[in-house]
Amino acid sequence: MILVVGATGLLGSDICRQLVEQGHSVRGLVRRTSDPARVELLRRLGVELVEGDLKDEASIVHACQGVDSVITTAATTLNRQPGDAIETVDKQGQMHLVDAARAAGVKRFVYISVPVLSFEGAFPLLEARRAVEAHLAQSGMRYTALRLSWFMEVWMAPLTGFDYVQGKARIFGSGEGGISWISVPDVATLAIRCLDNAHAENALLDVGGPEAVSYRDAVAIFEEESGRKFELELVSEAALREQLYATDDPLQQSICNLMLCSGQGHSVNMTNLLRAMPLEMTTVRQYARRVLRELNAHVAPAEKKQLPWQIKSQ
């Protein structure tokens, strides 16, 4: 049995889908406040559902019973519910999950983390993820921490202002630094492969896409593929720093830092990882073609829901 924590999320749900398609027994942790449609989708896939919350230690202990492996993607960055915080969910909650898994005899643990970043110094989300990585390394379980670059499905989507539906794109900083953009299905595949790959055992793995593409070059690709000119919304580094230093919300501070880092660029060398786990990874152009094709086929893009953080342009 494989437990997926964060099963209703963008990445967690795709991990569940791929695991089921491969014939694995899958248990998905869902919260009482989870989107009913996403919960129903998991149920239809054949995922065993267990209700719990990383803030509720007893529910986590229960969820881990009879589990061989754990993959956790849970985070507060896109879906913060009442009572959620980086300290209670991303740090303490994940640590409680590590402890519960170890006590239940879990043999393999895959943790979704953030990349090595240093722009305005350490920030709450980064500090939380590093603390969990250290706790996991001391657990005695075989583990992998995947330090992920920026998701196309999040940062190149209407959700965060890259609105290919309306032909508008939000650019952070200069937008000229290359980013190793990644796609959700690719990461889901790698996370699953980490369960039984020697290269991933007791490892911190940096994960990016097949190429480093700047925000501005990504816009150009979408313009070429859609045949329309995009309107740009420029969010300067000065505006992001002003927002960073004006807030005491750890999540808002973390998102501002991620935006600043994305404007500067983040490139990942995937040579060794892809040699150990071969995978033809999605390019920005392939992603653009896919979402634009879905748009033309009247498939609804990711909803522009209310995020638990804000972006202010200048």
Disulfide bonds with the S-S distance in Angstrom:
none
